[in-house]
Amino acid sequence: MSKLDSKIPAGPLKDKWKNHKDHMNLVAPNNRDKIDIIVVGTGLAGGSAAATLAEQGYNVKAFCYQDSPRRAHSIAAQGGINAAKNYQGDGDSTYRLFYDTIKGGDYRAREANVYRLAEVSANIIDQCVSQGVPFGRDYGGQLDNRSFGGVQVKRTFYAKGQTGQQLLLGAYSSMSRQIGKGRIKMYNRHEMMELVIVDGKARGIIARNLVTGEIERHSAHAVVIASGGYGNVYFLSTNAMGSNVSAAWKIHKKGAYFANPCYVQIHPTCIPVHGTQQSKLTLMSESLRNSGRIWVPKKIEDSVAIREGKLRPENIKEEDRDYYLERRYPAFGNLVPRDVASRAGKERCDAGFGIENNDTKEGVYLDFSTEIIKKGKEAAIEKHIHNPTDQQIYDLGKAWVEEKYGNLFVMYEKITADDPYKTPMKIYPAVHYTMGGVWVDYNLQSTIPGCFVIGEANFSDHGANRLGASALMQGLADGYFVLPYTIADYLSADIRTGTIPTNSADFDKAEKEIKDKINFFLNNKGTHSVDHFHKKLGHIMWNKVGMGRTPEGLKEAIAEIAQVKKEFWADVKVPGDVDGMNTELEKAFRVADFIELGQLMAIDALHRNESCGGHFREDHATPEGEAERDDVNFKYVGAWEYQSDDITTEVLHKEDLIYENIEVKARSYK
């Protein structure tokens, strides 16, 4: 009997969420101000949850390590947010969004959670429009939509190339209203250091004021973790430099199971690595794949000439270009899912056709010349320009592309000094999003009673691969439309509990553990910086737990990470003082957690003897190089239970995935 109870409601799929809401316990409005809720993280998931819970009347304490919730990494999302509105009349529906998400996740996500996500998606758009989010609109004033990878309809709502920023500002405005009313106490520049459990329930956190260095105790009747993903375990990623796994990892070590840690999304449209001293990668929005065509030269000598600076890509004839995604996947072309596009790009570069002159020769082209000419000709007809010149066509087409993607093109040119209207963009896959995370049930509650996890920090909706524009959808769905119902069911038993005291032995113990670790870091006589160890970990992770994984490489990674961990605790040097701002101390705690998680990721990837989504085992591939799932033996969620500092002792628990409304079959985009 599995320890995991997903609490999926009975009944037909389309009725589960409605019936579940109808039969949940409630907290009456006049009792809500008796209940305190802590929200850790104020990106889209945490910000929307904090705003909604405070609007309902609960007392909310919100924590973010940035100087403002407006700086959450959600702001970096560019391309859009999915919703099944069918504004384009092209066949979209709740079921279609549900189907695409399950298929895109390679049949490794829970049916009930994904259907609920699709069901509430339409509400998100209405909510955000009401907040004033400036979504793109068509000529007639209706909300416009884009296509994204893995789908054959237009369902992605967008605000140019800054959708995440605009959605975050919407959530922040709602938070600000509640802060002004005193219902949200906002703790900027605070980091959660430990979860406090009292009588088996999550009842508070230990936090560090990152400006003064003060260690603080905060109690609540429930704790919500909304701290994002763990892509920075690879050191180089598209995530903000401060993004980390510590809040999720702290609750894992207190009893919350960590599910599917090996599922990592490699995004195909990142600006390639340019040198060994780089510490951050930049993502170009997936929305660009609507208009751009991905290619490498057909002739390997042309690739060599490009790398050596002897040939310009614009000078390669059309017949000498290999549009390899269109060749391999004609039905979806350049809009195949991210994992498929990433592996195809890696295959071409591994074969010697890469075009970037870096250490690894890794890079492919994203070319907009075809779209510029096509849209230029359409615009000329609309403007009744007969026999337009090539320059007129180019100018009109460029204007169309600029209106759709202008800020992305400006960003690319500032980083690379290339004009992407004339010279194709250089792109290559990079670590972007993590589908794994803390295991939660249908109510978004972890295996620790009273500890809820939302957004990218949980595992629940994306299976082994997230479709583009679905991260924003999940974060806002969890925060606005799911958690406020499910947390009330839990909190209904706490209206007579009263304020949770912080002067208990449980808080004493948790605070002492943190202070002892701080003292260790600041007094350890090491010789290497925190970044030294983070880079070593990242090198192991990218090369052996990255896009292509082998049993041999994973076993080596497990052993090598253990050695990095040993060296870290013996030889890390953390300068500075305990009282005041100390960014190296912050990083030391985070990298210590990354090291342990990295080892668990390798263990999980070694255990999962199949290829699915973002987890690609080279020993489990079809003759054509596609992922080869094993639905007989691995159609389950793998949730790991912490045992000790030796991560190799973690215990695996399995939640079987049962599909009653969808046919499980080979995932094909051809």
SEVEX-380892 format. One line per field, with one value per residue (C-alpha): residue in three letters; x, y, z. Coordinates in steps of 0.5 Angstrom, whole numbers, plus 2048, in hexadecimal, padded with zeros to 3 digits. Layout:
type = (ALA  ...)
u = (X  ...)
v = (Y  ...)
w = (Z  ...)
END
This chain:
type = (MET  SER  LYS  LEU  ASP  SER  LYS  ILE  PRO  ALA  GLY  PRO  LEU  LYS  ASP  LYS  TRP  LYS  ASN  HIS  LYS  ASP  HIS  MET  ASN  LEU  VAL  ALA  PRO  ASN  ASN  ARG  ASP  LYS  ILE  ASP  ILE  ILE  VAL  VAL  GLY  THR  GLY  LEU  ALA  GLY  GLY  SER  ALA  ALA  ALA  THR  LEU  ALA  GLU  GLN  GLY  TYR  ASN  VAL  LYS  ALA  PHE  CYS  TYR  GLN  ASP  SER  PRO  ARG  ARG  ALA  HIS  SER  ILE  ALA  ALA  GLN  GLY  GLY  ILE  ASN  ALA  ALA  LYS  ASN  TYR  GLN  GLY  ASP  GLY  ASP  SER  THR  TYR  ARG  LEU  PHE  TYR  ASP  THR  ILE  LYS  GLY  GLY  ASP  TYR  ARG  ALA  ARG  GLU  ALA  ASN  VAL  TYR  ARG  LEU  ALA  GLU  VAL  SER  ALA  ASN  ILE  ILE  ASP  GLN  CYS  VAL  SER  GLN  GLY  VAL  PRO  PHE  GLY  ARG  ASP  TYR  GLY  GLY  GLN  LEU  ASP  ASN  ARG  SER  PHE  GLY  GLY  VAL  GLN  VAL  LYS  ARG  THR  PHE  TYR  ALA  LYS  GLY  GLN  THR  GLY  GLN  GLN  LEU  LEU  LEU  GLY  ALA  TYR  SER  SER  MET  SER  ARG  GLN  ILE  GLY  LYS  GLY  ARG  ILE  LYS  MET  TYR  ASN  ARG  HIS  GLU  MET  MET  GLU  LEU  VAL  ILE  VAL  ASP  GLY  LYS  ALA  ARG  GLY  ILE  ILE  ALA  ARG  ASN  LEU  VAL  THR  GLY  GLU  ILE  GLU  ARG  HIS  SER  ALA  HIS  ALA  VAL  VAL  ILE  ALA  SER  GLY  GLY  TYR  GLY  ASN  VAL  TYR  PHE  LEU  SER  THR  ASN  ALA  MET  GLY  SER  ASN  VAL  SER  ALA  ALA  TRP  LYS  ILE  HIS  LYS  LYS  GLY  ALA  TYR  PHE  ALA  ASN  PRO  CYS  TYR  VAL  GLN  ILE  HIS  PRO  THR  CYS  ILE  PRO  VAL  HIS  GLY  THR  GLN  GLN  SER  LYS  LEU  THR  LEU  MET  SER  GLU  SER  LEU  ARG  ASN  SER  GLY  ARG  ILE  TRP  VAL  PRO  LYS  LYS  ILE  GLU  ASP  SER  VAL  ALA  ILE  ARG  GLU  GLY  LYS  LEU  ARG  PRO  GLU  ASN  ILE  LYS  GLU  GLU  ASP  ARG  ASP  TYR  TYR  LEU  GLU  ARG  ARG  TYR  PRO  ALA  PHE  GLY  ASN  LEU  VAL  PRO  ARG  ASP  VAL  ALA  SER  ARG  ALA  GLY  LYS  GLU  ARG  CYS  ASP  ALA  GLY  PHE  GLY  ILE  GLU  ASN  ASN  ASP  THR  LYS  GLU  GLY  VAL  TYR  LEU  ASP  PHE  SER  THR  GLU  ILE  ILE  LYS  LYS  GLY  LYS  GLU  ALA  ALA  ILE  GLU  LYS  HIS  ILE  HIS  ASN  PRO  THR  ASP  GLN  GLN  ILE  TYR  ASP  LEU  GLY  LYS  ALA  TRP  VAL  GLU  GLU  LYS  TYR  GLY  ASN  LEU  PHE  VAL  MET  TYR  GLU  LYS  ILE  THR  ALA  ASP  ASP  PRO  TYR  LYS  THR  PRO  MET  LYS  ILE  TYR  PRO  ALA  VAL  HIS  TYR  THR  MET  GLY  GLY  VAL  TRP  VAL  ASP  TYR  ASN  LEU  GLN  SER  THR  ILE  PRO  GLY  CYS  PHE  VAL  ILE  GLY  GLU  ALA  ASN  PHE  SER  ASP  HIS  GLY  ALA  ASN  ARG  LEU  GLY  ALA  SER  ALA  LEU  MET  GLN  GLY  LEU  ALA  ASP  GLY  TYR  PHE  VAL  LEU  PRO  TYR  THR  ILE  ALA  ASP  TYR  LEU  SER  ALA  ASP  ILE  ARG  THR  GLY  THR  ILE  PRO  THR  ASN  SER  ALA  ASP  PHE  ASP  LYS  ALA  GLU  LYS  GLU  ILE  LYS  ASP  LYS  ILE  ASN  PHE  PHE  LEU  ASN  ASN  LYS  GLY  THR  HIS  SER  VAL  ASP  HIS  PHE  HIS  LYS  LYS  LEU  GLY  HIS  ILE  MET  TRP  ASN  LYS  VAL  GLY  MET  GLY  ARG  THR  PRO  GLU  GLY  LEU  LYS  GLU  ALA  ILE  ALA  GLU  ILE  ALA  GLN  VAL  LYS  LYS  GLU  PHE  TRP  ALA  ASP  VAL  LYS  VAL  PRO  GLY  ASP  VAL  ASP  GLY  MET  ASN  THR  GLU  LEU  GLU  LYS  ALA  PHE  ARG  VAL  ALA  ASP  PHE  ILE  GLU  LEU  GLY  GLN  LEU  MET  ALA  ILE  ASP  ALA  LEU  HIS  ARG  ASN  GLU  SER  CYS  GLY  GLY  HIS  PHE  ARG  GLU  ASP  HIS  ALA  THR  PRO  GLU  GLY  GLU  ALA  GLU  ARG  ASP  ASP  VAL  ASN  PHE  LYS  TYR  VAL  GLY  ALA  TRP  GLU  TYR  GLN  SER  ASP  ASP  ILE  THR  THR  GLU  VAL  LEU  HIS  LYS  GLU  ASP  LEU  ILE  TYR  GLU  ASN  ILE  GLU  VAL  LYS  ALA  ARG  SER  TYR  LYS)
u = (800  803  804  802  7FA  7F9  7F2  7EF  7E8  7E3  7DF  7DF  7E5  7E1  7DE  7E3  7E5  7DE  7DC  7E2  7E1  7DA  7DB  7E1  7E1  7E1  7E4  7DE  7E0  7E0  7E5  7EA  7ED  7EF  7F3  7FB  7FE  805  807  80E  80F  80C  80C  806  804  805  803  7FC  7FB  7FD  7F9  7F3  7F3  7F4  7EE  7EA  7EC  7F2  7F8  7FD  805  809  810  815  81C  81C  81B  814  80F  810  817  815  817  810  812  816  811  810  80C  805  800  7FB  7F4  7EE  7EA  7EA  7EA  7ED  7E7  7EC  7EA  7ED  7E9  7EA  7EB  7F0  7F4  7F4  7F6  7FC  7FE  7FE  801  806  808  809  804  807  802  7FC  7F5  7F1  7F6  7F7  7F0  7EF  7F4  7F1  7EA  7EC  7F1  7EB  7EA  7F1  7F1  7EA  7EE  7F4  7F0  7EC  7F3  7F5  7FA  7FB  7FA  7FC  7F6  7F4  7F1  7EA  7EC  7EB  7F1  7F6  7F9  800  801  806  80A  806  800  7FC  7F7  7F8  7F7  7FD  7FB  801  803  809  80F  80E  808  80B  80C  805  802  806  805  7FD  7FE  803  7FD  7F8  7FE  7FF  7F8  7F8  7FE  7FB  7F5  7FA  7F8  7FE  805  80A  811  816  81D  81B  81D  81A  81F  81B  814  811  80D  809  805  806  803  807  806  80B  812  819  81B  821  821  826  827  828  82A  825  822  81A  815  80E  808  802  7FC  7FF  805  805  80B  80B  813  814  818  81F  822  828  82B  82E  832  830  829  824  822  823  82A  826  821  822  81F  820  819  817  81D  81C  815  817  81C  816  812  80F  811  814  811  815  81B  81E  819  81C  81A  820  81D  81F  820  825  82B  831  836  83C  841  844  843  83B  837  830  82C  827  821  81D  816  813  80E  813  812  80C  80F  817  819  81F  824  82C  830  82F  836  83B  840  83B  83B  842  843  83D  841  848  844  845  83E  838  831  82D  832  830  82B  824  825  82C  828  825  81F  820  819  815  818  818  811  80D  806  809  80F  813  80D  80F  80F  815  818  818  81B  820  823  822  827  82C  82C  82E  833  836  836  83B  836  836  837  839  841  841  844  83F  83D  836  831  82C  828  821  820  81A  81B  816  811  813  812  80B  809  80B  808  801  802  803  7FD  7F9  7FC  7FA  802  802  809  80D  814  818  81A  813  811  817  815  80D  80F  814  80F  80A  80F  812  80B  80A  811  815  817  81A  81E  821  823  826  82A  82C  82F  832  833  830  82A  825  820  826  82B  827  827  82C  829  82A  826  827  825  81E  818  818  812  814  812  80F  80A  803  7FC  7F6  7F5  7FC  7FE  805  806  807  800  7FF  804  802  806  804  807  80E  810  80B  80B  803  801  807  809  810  810  80C  809  80B  806  804  808  804  7FE  7FF  802  7FC  7F7  7FA  7FA  7F4  7EF  7F1  7F5  7F0  7EB  7EF  7F3  7EC  7EA  7F0  7F0  7E9  7EB  7EF  7EA  7EB  7F2  7F4  7FB  801  806  80D  811  810  815  814  816  81C  81F  81D  821  827  828  828  82D  831  832  833  839  83C  83C  83F  844  846  84D  84C  850  84B  845  83E  83E  844  83F  839  83D  840  839  836  83B  83A  832  832  837  834  82D  82B  828  82B  82C  82F  82F  837  837  831  835  83B  837  835  83C  83F  839  83B  842  840  83B  841  846  841  840  847  84A  844  846  841  843  83F  83C  835  832  830  830  834  833  838  835  82E  831  835  82E  82B  831  831  82A  82B  831  82C  827  82B  82D  826  825  82A  827  820  823  827  821  81C  81E  81A  81A  814  814  81A  81D  820  824  829  828  820  820  81C  820  81E  821  81A  819  816  812  811  809  809  80E  80F  808  808  80A  811  811  817  817  81D  820  827  82D  82F  82A  82B  827  821  81B  816  80F  80A  804  801  7FE  7F8  7F5  7ED  7EC  7F2  7F5  7FD  801  807  808  809  809  80B)
v = (800  807  80C  811  813  818  819  819  81A  815  816  818  81C  822  822  821  828  82A  825  825  82D  82C  827  82A  82D  835  83A  83F  847  849  844  845  84A  845  841  843  840  841  841  840  843  849  847  845  840  843  84A  847  843  848  84D  849  846  84D  84F  84A  84C  848  84B  84A  84A  84A  849  84B  84B  851  858  858  852  856  853  84C  847  847  84D  84A  846  849  845  844  841  83B  83B  837  83D  83B  842  840  83B  836  830  831  82F  82D  826  828  82C  826  821  825  826  81F  81D  822  820  819  816  817  81C  81B  81B  81E  824  825  826  82A  82F  82F  830  836  839  83D  841  843  847  84B  84C  84F  853  856  858  85C  857  85A  853  854  855  854  85A  859  85A  853  84F  84C  845  842  83B  837  831  82A  82D  82E  834  83B  83B  83F  846  84B  852  853  850  851  84D  84B  852  855  84F  850  857  855  851  856  85B  856  855  85C  85E  859  85B  862  85F  85B  854  853  854  854  852  854  852  84C  845  83F  83B  835  832  832  82C  82B  825  822  829  82E  834  839  83B  83D  843  847  84F  84F  857  856  84F  84E  847  848  843  843  83F  83D  838  836  837  838  837  83B  83B  839  834  831  832  836  82F  82F  836  838  839  83E  83F  845  845  845  83F  839  833  834  835  82F  82B  82D  82A  824  823  824  81F  821  81C  81F  81C  81B  81F  81C  820  826  82A  82C  832  832  83A  83D  841  83C  83C  841  83F  83B  841  842  842  843  841  845  842  844  843  83D  841  843  83C  83E  842  840  83A  836  833  831  830  82A  82A  829  82D  833  832  832  838  83C  83A  83D  843  842  841  845  841  846  844  83D  83B  838  831  831  832  82C  82E  828  829  82A  824  81F  821  824  824  829  82B  831  830  82A  829  82C  825  823  829  829  822  823  829  826  820  825  828  821  81F  825  82A  82F  836  83A  83B  839  834  82E  831  831  835  835  83B  83E  842  847  848  844  847  84E  84D  849  84F  854  851  851  858  85B  857  85B  861  860  861  85E  85B  85D  85D  858  85E  860  858  858  85E  85C  855  858  85D  857  853  859  85A  853  852  858  858  851  853  859  855  850  856  859  852  850  856  852  855  84F  852  851  84C  846  845  840  83C  835  831  833  831  835  832  82C  828  824  827  826  820  823  820  822  828  82A  828  824  81E  823  825  82D  82E  82F  830  834  836  833  831  82B  825  825  827  826  81F  81E  824  82B  82E  835  83A  836  838  83E  83B  836  83B  840  83A  837  83E  841  83B  835  836  83B  835  830  833  835  82E  82D  833  832  82E  834  83A  838  837  83E  841  83C  83E  83F  83D  836  831  82F  836  836  830  833  839  836  832  838  83C  836  835  83D  83C  836  83A  840  83D  837  838  836  839  839  83D  83A  83C  837  831  833  833  82C  82A  82D  82A  823  824  827  822  81C  81D  822  821  81A  815  80E  80A  80A  812  812  80D  812  818  815  813  81A  81E  81A  81D  824  824  821  826  82C  82B  82A  830  835  83C  841  848  84E  84E  84B  852  855  854  84E  84B  846  843  843  83F  83A  838  837  834  82F  82D  82D  828  823  824  823  81C  81A  81C  818  812  813  813  80D  809  80B  806  80A  810  815  81D  820  81A  817  810  80F  807  808  80B  809  808  80F  812  813  812  80B  80B  804  805  7FE  7FF  807  80A  80D  813  812  815  815  815  818  814  817  81B  815  817  810  80D  811  80C  80C  80C  80B  80E  80A  80E  80C  80F  80E  813  813  80E  80D  80C  80E  815  817  81E  81C)
w = (800  7FE  803  7FE  7FE  7F8  7FB  7F4  7F4  7F1  7EC  7E4  7E3  7E0  7E7  7EC  7EE  7EE  7F2  7F7  7F8  7F9  7FF  802  809  809  80E  80F  80D  815  817  812  815  81B  816  814  80D  80B  804  802  7FB  7F8  7F0  7EC  7F1  7F8  7F6  7F3  7F9  7FE  7FB  7FA  801  804  800  803  80A  80D  810  80B  80C  805  805  7FF  7FF  7F9  7FB  7F8  7F6  7EF  7EE  7EF  7E9  7E6  7E3  7DE  7DB  7D4  7CF  7D2  7D6  7D4  7D5  7D1  7CF  7C7  7C5  7BE  7BD  7BB  7BF  7C6  7CC  7D4  7D2  7CC  7D1  7D6  7D0  7CE  7D5  7D6  7D0  7D0  7D7  7D4  7D8  7DF  7E2  7E6  7E2  7E7  7E9  7E1  7E0  7E5  7E3  7DC  7DF  7E3  7DD  7DA  7E1  7E1  7DB  7DE  7E4  7E1  7DC  7E2  7E6  7DF  7DC  7D5  7D1  7CA  7C6  7BE  7BA  7BC  7C3  7C5  7C9  7C5  7C5  7C3  7C2  7C6  7C6  7C6  7C4  7BE  7C0  7C2  7CA  7CC  7CF  7CF  7D0  7CB  7CE  7D5  7D7  7DE  7E0  7DE  7E2  7E8  7E8  7E8  7EE  7F2  7F1  7F4  7FA  7FB  7FC  801  804  805  808  80D  80B  808  80C  807  809  804  804  808  807  80A  80D  810  811  818  81A  820  822  81B  817  814  818  816  813  816  811  810  80F  809  80B  812  813  819  81A  81A  81D  819  81B  817  816  80F  80B  803  7FF  7F9  7F8  7F1  7ED  7EE  7E7  7EA  7ED  7E6  7E8  7E0  7DF  7DD  7E4  7E8  7EC  7F2  7F0  7F5  7F8  7FF  802  7FE  800  808  808  804  80A  80F  80C  805  7FF  7F9  7F3  7EC  7ED  7E7  7E2  7E0  7DA  7D5  7D1  7CA  7C9  7CD  7CB  7CB  7D0  7CE  7D3  7D9  7DE  7DC  7E2  7DF  7D9  7D5  7D2  7CC  7CC  7C9  7C6  7C1  7BE  7BB  7B6  7B6  7B3  7B6  7B1  7B1  7AA  7A6  7A5  7AB  7A7  7A7  7AF  7B0  7AB  7AF  7B6  7B3  7B1  7A9  7A7  7A9  7AB  7A6  7A0  7A1  79C  79D  79A  79F  7A5  7AA  7AD  7B1  7B5  7AF  7AC  7B2  7B5  7AF  7B3  7B8  7B5  7B9  7BE  7C1  7C9  7CC  7CE  7C7  7C4  7C8  7C7  7C0  7C0  7C4  7BF  7BA  7BE  7C0  7B9  7B7  7B4  7BA  7B8  7BE  7BF  7C7  7CB  7C9  7C2  7C4  7C1  7BB  7B7  7B9  7B2  7B1  7AA  7A7  7AC  7AA  7A3  7A4  7A8  7A4  79E  7A2  7A4  79D  79A  7A0  79F  797  795  78E  78C  793  793  797  79C  79D  79E  7A3  7A7  7A7  7AA  7AF  7B1  7B3  7B6  7BA  7BD  7BF  7C2  7C2  7C9  7C8  7C2  7C6  7CC  7C7  7C3  7CA  7CC  7C6  7C1  7BC  7B8  7B8  7B3  7AE  7B1  7B4  7BC  7BF  7C4  7C7  7CD  7D4  7DB  7DC  7E0  7E5  7E5  7EB  7F2  7F8  7F8  7F9  7F9  7F6  7FB  7FA  801  802  806  80C  80E  80E  809  802  7FC  7F5  7EF  7EC  7F3  7F3  7EE  7EC  7E5  7E0  7E0  7DD  7D8  7D9  7D3  7D1  7D5  7DA  7E0  7E0  7DF  7E5  7EA  7E9  7E9  7F0  7F3  7F1  7F0  7F3  7FA  7FD  7FC  7FF  804  807  808  80C  810  812  818  81B  81C  823  824  825  823  823  828  826  82D  82C  82C  825  823  828  824  81D  81F  822  81C  818  81C  81D  815  814  81A  816  80F  812  816  811  80F  808  802  7FC  7FB  7FB  7F3  7F2  7F5  7F1  7EB  7EC  7ED  7E7  7E3  7E5  7E5  7DE  7DB  7DE  7E1  7DB  7D4  7D3  7D9  7D9  7DF  7DF  7DF  7E5  7E9  7E8  7EA  7F0  7F3  7F0  7F3  7FA  7F9  7F8  7FE  802  800  801  808  809  805  804  805  807  808  80C  813  815  817  810  809  807  800  801  807  803  7FD  802  805  7FE  7FB  800  7FF  7F7  7F8  7FC  7F7  7F1  7F4  7F5  7ED  7EB  7EF  7ED  7E5  7E7  7EA  7E4  7DE  7D9  7D5  7D6  7D5  7D8  7DA  7D4  7D5  7CF  7D1  7D0  7C9  7C3  7BC  7BA  7C1  7C4  7CB  7CD  7D3  7D7  7D9  7DC  7E1  7E2  7E1  7E8  7EC  7F0  7F7  7FB  803  806  80B  80D  80B  806  800  7FE  803  801  800  7FA  7FA  7F4  7F2  7EC  7E7  7E4  7DD  7DD  7D8  7D3  7CF  7D1  7CB  7C7  7C7  7C0  7BD  7B6)
END
